[in-house]
Structures are given as structure tokens and as C-alpha cells.
Amino acid sequence: MGLPKGRTNNPNGMPKGTKHKKTLQWEALGAMITEDCTEKVMQYLNDLWRKDKDAYFKAYTQLLEYFKPKLGRTEHTGRDGEPIQTTTTIQVMTDDHANKLKEIEERLKNREG
């Protein structure tokens, strides 16, 4: 039978920032591939550039994702997947509002002067 929830036999656990064995293995494999295949990849991309620039950009952007993953995409929708609806309210300034603003402006001018 396991331990109760929230309890462990290793209270210190792995220190923060410590990478798991699999992560270290993947990083080592990536380093090996990039070090050993760099010239071949560059030659391939250079050949593509000369032959088909669209194919070059497609290959280049796909390759970049292995080094700098895309940010997650978020789609904003309205209720139940409907389009977002926006409402704009325009309020007309009344004479009372205009007079109050003038009074405030005068008070500010008197404080400064």
C-alpha cells in the first residue's frame, strides 16, 4: 500500500532545475545530430535556395521549430463558439458635464498660477 497523499519517503526530492535522465539523453542526441549533420543540412538548404525558394522557406521554418518551438496559439470566440461581439457605447456630453469640466479646469489653472 502506498503512502498517503502528500507524503513521501524522499522529502527533499530532486533539486529544482535538475533534469531527468531522459531529458539529458534527448539533449545529448540533439547535440550529436546538430554537430554531425550541420554541413549536410546547410548544403541541403543551399540547394533548395537555388532550386525552389518556397520549398526552402518551408524547410527552414520547419527546421526552426526544433530549436525554438512555436508559441501556443489561442483562438478567441464568443459564447458557444460564436463570433465575438463587441459593443461600443458613445455618450454625448451634456452642458452640465461641460460646465463641470470647465470648473475643474479653472481650479487646476488657479492652483498652478
Secondary structure by P-SEA (a helix, b strand, c coil): ccccccccccccccccccccaaaaaaaaaaaaaaaacaaaaaaaaaaaaaccaaaaaaaaaaaaaacccccbbbbbbccccccbbbbbbbbbbcaaaaaaaaaaaaaaaaaac
